[in-house]
Every structure is written in C-alpha cells, then in structure tokens.
Amino acid sequence: MPIFKYDKLSINYTQTGGGTPLLFLHGWGANCESFNCLTTHLKNNYEIIALDFPGFGASDKPDRPWSLDDYVNMTEAFIKELKLTEFIPIGHSFGGRVALRLSQRFNYKKLVLIDSAGIKPKRKSDYYLKVYGYKLFKNIARIPVLSWILKEPLEAYRQKYSSSDYKNADVVMKQTLSKVVNEDLTYLLPKITASTLLIWGSEDDSTPLEDGKTMEKLIPDAGLVVFDGAGHFSYLEEPERTLIVLNSFLGG
C-alpha cells in the first residue's frame, strides 16, 4: 500500500479505480478497510482514495496527543500531495468531523456525511455528575496516603463510566479523543455550500439521529436519509441501501 509522510509519521492509504475522486474518511476506532463494502463497487466508476488516520489502521501513532486541527491539517496536506481536485469527501463519524472543518478550505461541490460527528452532544445532569465525580475522585487519589487505597476503586469507576472508544485507546489516543470529541462545529453548517447527503441510522447512540436532523436543517442544501433500525455504523449494516443512495446522489 502507498505511504504518505507527514510530521515524521507514515500515513497508510489506498488509491484505486478511476473517475471523480471520492475521499473516504473513517470514524474513530476504524480504518480505511471499513469502507470495503462500498469501495469494492464504487471503484468501477470512481477513483477511490481512503486513508488511515494517524493512530489507526496501518498508520503510525502520533507521539503526542493530537487535536482536531492536527488531523485537519494532515488531511489537507494529504489532499494537496495527491493533487486532488473536484473530489467528494465521504466521512463517517470522526471522519465527518474532519470533512466539515475542511469544507472551509476546499470548494466541495458535493459532500457525504454518514452518522457524522460535529455537533456537541446535549448532556444530561447525570453525565456531569459522573465526569466531575471522577475528577474529584482522581484528585483525592493523588494524596499519597490514599493513592494505594483508592487505586482499584478509581479503575473500577473509570471502567464503568468510560466509553468503549476511550477504554480501548492507549494513553496518547485517550488524550487525543478527549481533545477532539467535544469540539462543536455547528457554526460551520450554514456556511457549507456543497450539496450534502446525510445518511443516518435511526438507532445511532453515538451521534444521535437528532444530530442528523440538525445538520439537515442548518446546511443550506442538504438531504437526510434514515435507515430504520441501523446504528452508528449504518453503512456497514445497510451496504446495499447505502450504495443505492450514494449512486443516486453522486450520479453513477
């Protein structure tokens, strides 16, 4: 597989097919291969480009916690390195967050967002009780005389209330996730000039359907397609329907 060098990191990507470039940007915890159910078919009519974000797939892991700006800047450099023009981003979850930020740097004609992140979640009071309770617990555990006593209870608290993405990450990627997950991009939505396709699972509990409805409302030229019963990886649960919708939107 080809490699793109950025900030001393080796970034893995795939490039196949021919025609209008489709740039696939994967979600947190996934990789470029997660789109195979779509790209295997789309490569007959389009140039398919998919990368592994740093810290995922076969790409190197950052040696420091990255911010959303770091991922956006890296992706911009990648696009310029490949001299992509008139490309169409297809972003899932975190990849959608990156695509939204890049919309202010590139003149997309079309944009596809699948169960996209980008809207700061509405938290209930119990969420803040858990978060600040954990932080208080953690600070108390720093007291030398209590650190060894509270080590196991603190770990049990973290395991109970952390997301699966957070639990599965190492230290650097945990800190990276904490930096990127709460950035609210709602302010960008009215500025998007591209015709935008939104694909969502009705049972998505990571980026709820309400986020998709908000995006449809705020993006000037947007349409929302909902797959009943599907979750956060709606395109993996409904690949055939996703391809039908994509081909209709893309004009294939």
Buried (B, 14 or more C-beta within 10 A) or exposed (E): EEEBEBBEBEBBBBBEBEBBBBBBBBBBBBBBBBBBBBBEBBBEBBBBBBBBBBBBBBBBEBEEBBEBEBBBBBBBBBBEEBEBEEBBBBBBBBBBBBBBBBBEEBEBEBBBBBBBBBBEBEEEEEEEEBEEEBEEBEEEBEEEEEEEEBEEEBEEBBEEEBEEBBEEBEEBBBBBBEBBBEBEBBEBBEEBEBBBBBBBBBBBEBBBBEBBBBBBEBBEEBEBBBBEEBBBBBBBBBBEBBBEBBBEBBEB
